Amino acid sequence: MLAIERRNEILEKLQIEKKVVVSELSQLFGVSEETIRRDLEKLENDGLVIKSYGGAVLNEHSIFELPFNIRKNQRVVEKQKIAREVAKLVHDGESMMLDASSTAVYVTKALKEKKKLTVITNSVEILVELFDIPEWRVISTGGVSGARSFNLVGPHTDEMIRSYHVEKAVISCKGLSLEDGITDSDEQDVSSKRMMLQASKERILVADSSKFGKTAFTRVADWNYIDKIVTDKEPSSQWLEKFKRLGVECIYPTK
C-alpha cells in the first residue's frame, strides 16, 4: 500500500471513529509505529488532524477540505435524497452548470435519465461519470487540476464559465449561516462557484443538513444570490422563516 493510500484510509477511519491510536494503526496496516507517526505528522502538517498522545483526532476546524474520494463517501443517503429532488427541477434539453462538489456528483447520477442536457462543469469526477452519455453535450471548463478535490480551478476556469449563459447552476458549500451566508473552504473553488451563479438564470444550492449553522473559511455568496436550496430534510422553523423572508425556495423530501 502506498503512503497516500494509507493516509486516506486513516482519514476515513477518523471520519467514523473520531480518533485513532498509533499502536492499533500499526497492527492494522502492518507497518511500524514510527511509520504511522510520520503519516499522522503529514496529515497534521496538511491541517487535517491534530496529533494527541499516542494517536490523533480529526481537525474539525480545519480550513482545508478532506480529499474528494473521502468526501464523496460521506452522508451518501442524504446526498442521494438531495439529488432526487434536484432531478425533479431539471427538464430535458436544458443547459446547466455543476460545481466540483461531491453532492454534485450524486446530482449527476440522478440526472442520467434526462435527455439532451448540456452540462458545463469543473469537476473531473463528473466528466468521467458522463463519458457514457453520448446524447448529452458535456463541456469541461479546463483549468488547473486540484489533486485533493478532483476539480479544475483558476483564472482560465473562471473565464470559461463567464463566457456561457445557462438555465440552471447547481453548487454546494461547506457551511450555511444565518449571519455569514454561504461559505466554503477553498478560495479558488469558491471563485468558480461565484462565476456559475452569475452565469445562470436559476441558482440552486445543494446542502445536506449537517452544513446548517456552520461557517467555513471564505464566503461564496450572500443569500440574495440563491433562488432555491435543496436539502435532505426539513430545516428548523428559524431557517424556514429566513428563507421565506429572503424569497429562497426551500426544497426537501416530504416522505
C-alpha positions in Angstrom: 0.0 0.0 0.0 1.3 3.5 -0.9 1.7 6.0 1.9 -1.0 8.3 0.4 -3.5 5.4 0.3 -2.7 4.6 3.9 -3.2 8.2 5.0 -6.5 8.3 3.2 -7.6 5.2 5.0 -6.6 6.8 8.3 -8.7 9.8 7.4 -11.7 7.5 6.6 -11.2 5.8 9.9 -11.1 9.2 11.7 -14.4 10.2 10.0 -16.1 7.1 11.5 -14.4 6.7 14.9 -13.3 10.4 15.5 -9.9 9.3 16.9 -7.1 6.8 16.1 -4.4 5.1 18.1 -0.9 4.7 16.7 -0.4 1.1 18.0 -3.8 0.0 16.5 -3.0 1.6 13.2 0.4 -0.1 13.1 -1.2 -3.5 13.5 -4.0 -2.7 11.1 -1.6 -1.7 8.2 1.3 -4.0 9.1 3.8 -1.1 9.4 5.9 0.2 12.2 4.6 2.7 14.7 7.2 5.2 13.5 5.7 5.0 10.0 2.2 5.7 11.4 3.6 8.7 13.4 5.1 10.1 10.1 1.7 9.6 8.5 0.0 11.5 11.3 2.6 14.2 11.2 2.0 14.7 7.4 -1.8 14.9 8.0 -1.2 17.4 10.8 1.0 19.5 8.6 -1.8 19.4 6.0 -4.2 20.8 8.6 -6.4 17.7 8.6 -5.7 16.1 12.0 -4.5 17.1 15.5 -1.9 14.8 17.0 -2.5 13.7 20.6 -0.6 11.4 22.9 -0.5 8.0 21.2 -2.7 9.0 18.3 -4.7 11.7 16.6 -8.2 13.3 16.2 -9.8 14.9 13.2 -9.3 18.7 13.0 -12.9 19.8 13.0 -11.9 23.5 12.5 -9.5 22.9 9.5 -9.8 25.4 6.7 -8.6 22.6 4.4 -11.0 20.1 3.0 -10.7 16.4 3.1 -9.7 14.5 -0.1 -12.6 14.1 -2.6 -12.6 10.3 -2.5 -13.4 10.5 1.2 -15.9 13.3 1.0 -18.0 11.5 -1.7 -18.5 8.6 0.6 -19.8 10.7 3.5 -23.5 11.2 4.1 -24.3 9.2 1.0 -28.0 8.7 1.8 -28.5 12.4 2.4 -26.8 13.3 -0.9 -28.9 10.8 -2.8 -32.1 12.4 -1.3 -30.9 15.8 -2.4 -30.0 14.5 -5.9 -33.5 13.0 -6.4 -35.1 16.4 -5.5 -32.8 18.3 -7.9 -33.6 15.9 -10.7 -37.3 16.9 -10.4 -36.3 20.5 -11.2 -34.3 19.7 -14.4 -36.0 19.3 -17.7 -34.9 17.6 -20.9 -32.9 19.8 -23.2 -31.8 22.3 -20.5 -28.3 23.7 -20.1 -26.7 23.8 -16.6 -23.5 24.2 -14.6 -22.4 21.7 -11.9 -19.7 22.6 -9.5 -17.0 20.2 -8.3 -18.7 19.2 -5.0 -19.3 15.6 -4.0 -23.0 16.4 -3.8 -23.0 17.5 -7.5 -21.7 14.0 -8.4 -24.8 12.4 -6.9 -26.9 15.0 -8.7 -25.2 14.0 -11.9 -26.1 10.3 -11.3 -29.7 11.2 -10.7 -29.9 13.2 -13.9 -28.8 10.4 -16.2 -32.4 9.6 -17.3 -32.8 13.2 -18.7 -32.4 13.7 -22.4 -30.1 16.1 -24.3 -28.8 18.1 -21.4 -25.9 20.5 -21.8 -23.6 20.3 -18.8 -20.7 22.6 -18.0 -18.6 21.5 -15.1 -15.2 21.9 -13.5 -15.4 18.5 -11.8 -13.1 15.8 -13.1 -15.3 13.2 -11.4 -18.5 14.4 -13.2 -16.7 14.5 -16.6 -15.7 10.8 -16.1 -19.3 10.0 -14.9 -20.8 11.4 -18.1 -18.5 9.7 -20.6 -21.2 7.1 -21.3 -24.0 9.6 -22.1 -23.4 10.3 -25.8 -26.6 12.4 -26.4 -25.6 14.9 -23.8 -23.3 17.8 -24.5 -20.7 17.9 -21.8 -18.3 20.8 -21.6 -15.2 21.0 -19.4 -14.1 24.3 -18.1 -10.5 23.4 -18.2 -8.1 24.9 -15.7 -5.5 23.8 -13.2 -6.2 20.4 -11.6 -6.6 20.1 -7.9 -5.4 16.6 -6.9 -7.2 16.7 -3.5 -10.5 17.9 -4.8 -10.7 16.4 -8.4 -11.6 19.9 -9.6 -10.4 22.4 -12.2 -9.8 25.9 -11.0 -8.0 29.1 -11.7 -8.5 32.2 -13.9 -8.9 30.2 -17.1 -11.6 28.2 -15.5 -13.5 31.3 -14.3 -13.1 33.0 -17.8 -14.5 29.9 -19.4 -17.5 29.8 -17.1 -18.1 33.5 -17.6 -18.4 33.0 -21.4 -21.6 30.9 -21.1 -25.2 31.6 -20.1 -27.2 28.6 -18.8 -30.6 27.9 -17.4 -29.5 26.4 -14.1 -26.5 26.3 -11.8 -26.1 23.7 -9.1 -23.5 24.4 -6.4 -22.7 23.1 -2.9 -20.8 24.5 0.1 -19.2 23.7 3.4 -21.3 25.9 5.6 -24.6 27.8 5.8 -25.1 30.6 8.4 -27.9 32.9 9.0 -25.4 35.7 9.6 -22.5 34.8 7.3 -24.3 33.4 4.3 -22.9 30.6 2.2 -19.2 29.7 2.8 -16.6 27.1 1.7 -13.0 26.2 2.3 -11.1 26.8 -0.9 -10.8 30.3 -2.4 -10.1 29.2 -6.0 -13.1 26.8 -6.0 -15.3 29.5 -4.4 -14.4 31.8 -7.3 -15.7 29.2 -9.8 -18.9 28.8 -7.8 -19.5 32.5 -7.9 -19.0 32.6 -11.7 -21.5 29.8 -12.1 -24.1 31.7 -10.0 -23.6 34.8 -12.2 -23.9 32.8 -15.4 -27.2 31.2 -14.6 -30.8 32.2 -14.7 -31.8 29.8 -11.8 -29.4 29.3 -9.0 -29.7 26.1 -6.9 -27.8 25.5 -3.7 -27.5 21.9 -2.6 -26.5 21.2 1.1 -27.2 18.4 3.5 -28.5 19.2 7.0 -25.0 18.9 8.6 -24.0 22.1 6.8 -26.6 24.3 8.5 -25.3 26.6 11.2 -21.7 26.3 10.1 -19.3 28.8 8.7 -16.3 27.8 6.6 -13.2 29.7 5.6 -14.4 32.0 2.8 -17.7 33.4 1.6 -19.3 32.0 -1.6 -22.2 34.4 -1.7 -25.0 36.1 0.2 -28.4 34.6 0.3 -29.8 37.0 -2.4 -27.7 35.1 -5.0 -29.7 31.9 -4.4 -33.1 31.1 -5.8 -33.6 27.5 -4.4 -31.9 25.5 -1.7 -32.3 21.7 -1.8 -31.5 19.7 1.4 -32.2 16.2 2.8 -34.8 17.1 5.5 -37.0 19.9 6.7 -34.9 22.6 8.3 -35.8 24.3 11.6 -38.6 27.0 11.7 -35.9 29.6 12.1 -34.3 28.6 8.8 -37.6 28.3 7.0 -38.6 31.8 8.2 -35.3 33.1 6.9 -35.7 31.5 3.5 -39.3 32.8 3.3 -38.2 36.3 4.1 -35.4 36.2 1.5 -37.6 34.7 -1.2 -35.5 31.5 -1.3 -37.5 28.4 -2.0 -36.5 25.5 0.3 -37.0 22.0 -1.1 -36.6 18.7 0.8 -38.1 15.2 0.7 -41.6 15.1 2.3 -41.6 11.3 2.9 
